[in-house]
Structures are given as C-alpha cells and as structure tokens.
Amino acid sequence: MAKPRIDHDRLFKELLSTFFEDFLLLFFPDVYEHIDVHHLSFLSEELFTDVTAGEKHRVDLLVETKVKGEDGLVIVHVEHQSYKQRTFPERMFLYFSRLFQKHRRRILPIAIFSYDERHDEPSSLMIQFPFLTVLDFRFLTVELRKLPWRAYIRRDNPVAAALLSKMGYNESEKVEVKKEFLRMLVRLELDEAKQRLLFGFFETYLRLSEAEEIQLRNEVSQMETKEAKQVMELIISYEQRGIEKGIQQGVKQGIEQGLKQGIKQGMKQGIEQGRQKGIEEGKIDIAKKMLAKGYDVDTIHELTGLPAEKIEQLKK
C-alpha cells in the first residue's frame, strides 16, 4: 500500500500562520524588531500561472503589516519549499514581481527549506552584463536540515519545538529529539488546540518505532520527578487519544460489517452485533500495541476497559 501523500505546504502554512510572531523572533530577530506585530493581517492565497513551464503555483503565506515608525503597509511573503528545485530563485522573483505589480508595496521575501538533504541554497537572483547589473534580487532563507537541533531546545518557542522534527539530527538521536520536544511542550503551557497542532506537526515528520517509544519512556522515567510526571502525562494523553481514535475506527468498521450482515439477518440486530464486535476488536488491537510498548495491565484496563483477565491472556 502506498504511503499517504503529506501536504507539506498546508502543514507549514498552518504552523507559521498560527505562530507567525514566534517564527520571526526565532529566525529573524532583526526583522521582528522592526515589524509592528500588533498590525498583522493574513492575505488571501495568490495563484500564479507559469505559462512557459505550464504550471500553476500557489503562494504559501502573505502577511500585511507595518514597519515601526513608518506610514504605509508592507507585505511579508513566506514560501515553503519541500524539494530541491534548481530554478527556485527565479520562482521567488516571479512571485515578488507579480505581488509588487498587484499591491505596489514593499515586499519582504522569505524562503524556508525543509527537505531531508543538505544543500547550499542560493538566496539571490542576479541578471547582469559585464557593463551593468540589471537585477540583484535577494531573499531571506532558513535551511532546516543545516540547523543544529540542540541549539534550539532551550528556546521556549513553539515554532522551534515543532521544527525540531526537521532539523539536523541523525537516526540515533531521534528518541532524544522527541524527549526534548515533549519537555518544550510542557514548558510552553499552550492551550489544547495549539498543543495538538504542534504535536501533529512533529509526529508527521518524526515518528518513533515501538522499541524507540519504550526507550523514550525509560529515559523520561529517569528525569527529575515533577518534570517526568508532566512529560509522561503528556505522552499518555496523546496515546489515549490514539486509543479513542482506534476504538472509533473499530466502531465504524463494526457498523459497516453490521450493515452488510443486517441485510440478511435484520438491520437492527446486525448493526448492534457489528458495533459490539468492532468495539471489542478495536480495544483488543489497542491493548496489544500497549503491551508491546511496556504498559502494565492496570493501565491498559483503565484506558481500554478490557477485563484484566483478558489482557493477561493477550500477553501469552
């Protein structure tokens, strides 16, 4: 089965639009100092057609704001790039020129590169002759894979927390990266919606195996008592959401099976039997996964409602 396609641009747009000020403060503190963050307005998407290449491109993020102490509006254009593209500087310039043509305002272009390889990305486009430089177009850049993730774990910044998943760690550091991400989440004390956004973003790009999850729990248990408790509660809360989602999927599957069965045996009876069977199978599947991750029987019983005897049987 093919892996589901990740909509990278949507994920990054959601993250950066929710935490735009934090993004500027983290990567471009000089810009943050000059921008009036009390006057931010997110503009609608712009769709441009590249007639030569026969392609359509959608600008990722446009923010209308002001420069402190100045009249008039400016636009910050943030473009996310998830793959290597030789002509990317040209595309940035085309976006700039068309946005300027439409809005007639100063535009600050920023590119954020998130692909897994390390490249030396250009941050300018020049058109020149031996006797004249016709164009010297420049834009700000962030190349995530080049960033040392350890340098960002003490920044209590939600964008830093989410983007740890795309920074320059190696495979042997994955457990430690997630542990530090969870510690950052605890310190940030965000509301549930923002916390869920960060957790979903992080899990999309850095997902641990079952063995690595067990290692993570062991390392968390060795942390300072209060912090360990808070991080463990965070882990359990999101795993419980996964359990509930699994049970809901089991219910849905059971109802679908029940509907098919109900055609022959009676709609009401078939749906109820299928529903109960789906719930039971969903709980059993979740319990097996929890056992594999090292949960004890009492915790599994509390979260799934399965009898302790049944869980003991699953261990054999």
N, C-alpha and C positions, 0 to 999 in steps of 0.2 A: 504493500500500500504506500502510495506517495505521501510524503510529509506535507501537511497543510502549509500553504504559502503564507509567509509572515508579511504583513503590511507594515514595513519599516517606517515609511513616511508618516502613516497615521499615528503610530506609537510615539514617534519623536515629536510630532506636532502636538499631540495631547500632553506630553510631558512638558515641553517648552512653553506652551501657551498657559498651562496651569502654574508653572514656576518660572515665568519669564524674568522677573527681577533677580531671582536666585541664579539663573543661568548667566545673566550679565555680570553679576557680582562675582561669580565663581571664575569665569574665564576671561572677562574683560572688565576689570575693576576701574580702569580709566574711563571707559565708556559709561559705566554705571555712575561714576561721579558727575558726569556732565549731563546725563539724561534725566529729565523730570519724570520720575517713576510714578508720580501722582497723576500724571496725564498720559495714560496708556489706552489705546483703542485698537482692537484687533480688526483688521480689514478683511473683507470677503476674499475668497480664493480667486486667483487670476489664472486663466487658461490661455497659454500661448501655443500657436501652431508654428512648427518649424517646416516651412514649405520645402526647403532644399532636402531635408532628411525625411520628410513625410511623417513627422512625429508630432504628438501633442504633449506638452509639458505643463504641469500644474505647479505654480509657485507654492512653496510649503508654508511659509509664515510671514505675514506682513503686519507690522505694528506701527501705528501712527502715534507720535509723541512730540515732545518739545525738548530743545536744549535749554538748560537753565540760564536764565538771564537774557534770553533772546525771544523775539517775537517770531511768529510763524511756526509751521509744523514741519517735522521731518519724518522720514519713514525708515524703519529698521527692517531689512529683508534677511530672514534666516532660511538657508537652504540646506536640507539634509541630503547626504549622498551615501548610499549603502554599497556602491560598487565602483570599481575603477573605471574612469572614463577619460580618455585622452583629451577630448575637446571640452572638458568641464569648464575651464576658464572662459572659453568662448560663450558657453551657455549662460554663465553668470553675467557676462557683459550684455548679452542679448536681453536677459531679464531686466538688468539695470536700465538699459536704453528704452525698453518698452514701458517700464514703470515710470521712468522720468518723463517720457512723452505723454503719458496719461495724467500723472499727478503734478508735474512741474515743481517738484520739491527735492530737497537734498535727500539722498538715499544712502544709508549705511549698509553695505552687503556683508553678510557673514555666512561662511560655509562650515558645516560640521560633518566630518568624515567618520563613518562608523564601521567600515568593513574590517575583516579579520586580519588582512595582510598589513604590513608596514610599508608605506610608500613615502617618498618625498614629494608631497603635493605642492604644485605651484600656487601662488596666491596673487597672481597678476596676469595681465594680458597686455603685451606691447605690440604696437604696429609702428614700424619706423623705417626710415631710409638712412643712407649714410649722411644725408644733409638735414634730416628732420625727424623728430619723434612725433608721430601723428597722434598716438594714443598710449597712455600709461595708466591702465585701469588696475586698481588694486582692491582686494577684499580681505577681511579678517578670516582666519581659519582656526579650527580645532580638529586635530587628528587624534582621535580617542585611543587608538592602539599604541600610540607613542607615549601616552601618559603613564607615569608610574603610579599604580593604584594606591600604594601605601601613603603617598604624599597627600591623599585626599580623605583619608578615613577620619581625620580629626577636624575636618571642615563640617560643621553641623549644617549641611546644605542638602536639601532634598534632591537636587539635580546631581550632585556628587554621589549620593547614595545610589541612585538608580543607575548612573553611568559607570559605576564600578564594574558592572557586568560586561562592559565593552572596552575596558582599559587594558593595559599591557601586563596581564598576569599569564602564568603558564598553567598547564593542566594540574600540576602538583599543588598549586595554590588555590584551587577552586573552593575547597572547604573553608579555608581561612578567609577568602574574599566574601563568601556568603555570611560567615560568622560576623565579620566586621560590618557588613550591610545591615544585619539584624540589630547589632549594637547601635548603629546610627539611627535606625528606625525608632528604637526605644528612646534615645535621647531627643529626637525631634518632636515627639509627642504631637503628631499630626492628627487631624480628625480622620474618621474611618475611611471616608471616600478618597482622600489624598493618600493615605497609607496603602489602601488597596491598589491605587494607581501605580505607586512606586513598586509594590510587591509584584504586581502583574508584569510590569516592565522588566524588572530584574529577572524574574523566573522565565521570561521569554528567551532571554539571551544566556542565562547561566542556570542550568538545571543539573542537580546532583543525582548520581546513581543511588540506589538503596544503600549500598555499602558506604558511600560518602555521607549519606544522611545520618547513618549510625555513627560515623566518625564525628560528624558535626555535633550530635547530641552529647557524645562523650566529652568533647572539648568544651562545650557550653557548661556541662556539669562541673567542670574544674575551675570555672570563673568565680569571681567574688560573689558571695551568696545572693545579695539583693539583685545584682545585675543578671546573674544566671537565672534567677526566678522570672525576671521580666522577659528575658530573651526566650526562655522555654515556654512561657505563656503565649508569646507571640507565635512561636512555631506551632504549638498545639492548636491555637485559634485558627490558623490558616489550614492546618491539616484537617481540623474538624469541618471547615467549610468544604474542603475536598471530599470528606466523608459524606456530608449532606448532599453535595452535588452528585456523588456516586449513587446515593440512595435514590435521589430524584430521577436519575437516569434509569436506575433499576425499575422504579415505579412506572416510568414512561414505557420502558421495554415490556414490562409485565402487562400494562394496559393494552399495548399493541398486540401482544400474544393473546391476551384475553379476548380482544375484539375478534381475532381470527377464530379462536375457539368458540366464542359466543355465537357465531353464525350457525354452528352446528348444535351447540348444547344449551343455548339460551343466553341472550345478551347479558343480562344482569349477573347471572352466576359465573359466566365466563370471564367477565371483566374483573369481578371481585377475586376470583381464583388467580387470575393472571397478575392482578395487582399485588396480592399477598405473596405470590411466588417471586415476583420481581423485587419486592422489598427484601425478602429473605435472602435471595441470591445476591442483591446489592450489598447487604450487610456482611454476608459471608466473604465476598470478594474483598471488601474493605478490611475486614478483620485479618484476612490472610496477609495483606500488604502491611498492616500494622505489626503483626507478629514478625514479619521479615525485617522490620525496622527496629525491633527490640522493645516494643511496648509490652508492658505487663498485662496480665489477664484482667485485673481490676479496671485498669484504664480503658481497655478495649470494651469491656462490659458497660462501663459508664457512658462511653461515646456512641456505641452502636446499639445497645440494648439487648445484645445477644446473651443468652444464658452462659454463665461461666463454664458449665459442663461442655457446652457446645464448642466454646473457644478452646478448651483443653483438648478436645477431640481434633480440632484443626491443627494443633501443634504436632500431632503424631504423623 
